């Protein structure tokens, strides 16, 4: 029985806003989608994203949402910001969606997607746009569970996005 309780405690996921004290703890998770990212770059990005003084309440909502187990270990996250779009009005732009769980990644992803919807509703957004890197679908195993989780949560592929990096 004790083994079952411990296992359940590790797999019961709860979505929580990333706290400044947890930024370093989230670094290994974000490195799975950004392997060349340095710790100082992550700290700077996270600090700017979590800086409440730069936002004027919910009108400029942004943040980092995590999914954690019962012991507080981070198993996934996404970053978000709200902005008005021409076609969809007030939109929650979710990026850097990553789940790192060896046993039940779909359950962790599903909790993150529920948190994404709660966040969008709290910020009065009418649409959620989730940006996944093209490479995400190519990661072995990820495309087989993450994309179906998005579809099951009602997300549809709408656009093609192209980007070009500029030389410094």
N, C-alpha and C positions, 0 to 999 in steps of 0.2 A: 504494500500500500504506500509506503513512504516513497518508493521509487516512482510510482505513478504520480504522486503529488508534486514531486520535484520536476518530473517531465512536463506536467501540465503547467507548472509555474513558468518554465522556460518558454513554452509555446503559446501562452496566453498573451496576445499582443494588444498594446494600448498605444494610440496615437497621442503624441505630446509635442508641443512646440519645443524646439531646441533651445536650451538655456545657454547663456554665454560660458558657463562653467563646463559645458559638455562639448564645446567645439572641438577640442583635441580628441575626445572620445569618438566623435563622428568621422574623424579624418580617415581611418582605415576603410570605412564604408564608402566614402566619396572617392577614394583612390581606386576602387574597382572600376569606375567609369572614367576616371581621369588619372591614369597611372603616372603621368609626368608632372602632376600638380605638386608643388612644394608646400610644406606645412605653413610657411609664412603667407603664401598666396591664399591658401584656404582660410587661414585666420583672418586675413584682410577682407576677403569676400564675405565670410560669415559675419564679421563685425559690422560691415556696411549693411548687410541684409537684415541683421537683427537690431540695428540702430533705430529705436523707436522715435528719437528726437528728429530724425530726418523725415518721418512720416507725419502727416496731419490726421491722425486717427485712422478710421477705416477707409477714408477717401483715398489714401495712398498706401493701402495695405500691402505688406510684403513680409516674408519670413521664411523660416525653414521648419518643416514639419517632419517629425521622426516617428518611427514605429519601434516600440521597445517591448521587451519581455517583462515579466513580473519582477525581475531583479534589476531592471534599468539598463540592460544591455541594448544598444541600438542595432536593429536589424534592417533598417532601411530609412530612407528619407526622400523628400523632394523639396525644392525651393519654389517659391511662388511670389508673384507680384500681380497687382490689379492694374488694368489700364482699359480705357475705352477703345473699341475697335470699330471700324466703319461698318462691317457686316453684322457683328454680334453684340454691339453695345458694350456694357461693362463686363469685362472678361477676366477670369482668373487664369493667368499664364503659369502653368506648372512645368518646371524643368528639373533636370538632374535627378530624375526618378531612378532610384536604385534600391534594390532589395538584396540583402546578403543573409541568407538563412539556408543552412544545409539540409534541414529536415522538412520544412513546409514553407517554401518561399511564396507559394500562392496565397496562403493564409495571411502572411505578412503584407503582401501586395494588396490584398483585398481590404485590409484595415487601413492602409495608406490611401486607397481610393475612396473609402468612406470618409476619411478625414479630409480629403481633397474636396469632396462635395460639401461637407459641413462648413469648411473654410469659405468656399465660394458663396454659400447661402448667407453666412455671417457677414460677409463683405458686400452683400447685395449684388453679386455677379449673376448674370443671366446665362453665361456660358463658361465652360472650362476648356482651355486648349492645353493639351499636354504635348510637350516637345520631347521626342525620343531621338537620340542620335541614331543614324542609319546603322551604325556598327552594332547597336543594341540587338537588332534582330539577328545579327550574324554570330553573336556570342553563343557558344554551344549550350543548348538547354534553355536559354533565357527566352528566346522567341516562342518556345513551345508552351510556356506558362504565363509570361507577362502580357503578351498581346491578347491571348484569350481572356485574361482577367480584365483588361481594359474593355474589350468587347462586351463581356458579361456585365460590366458596370455601366454600359450604355454609351461608351465612347466609340466614335466612328472616325475613320480616316477621311479627312476633308480636303486637305491641300497637300501640295508638294512644296517643300521649302528648299531653296538653294542658298548657299552661302559661299562667300569668297573671302579668304583671308588676305589682308593687305600687307605688303612688305613694310617693315618699319621705316 
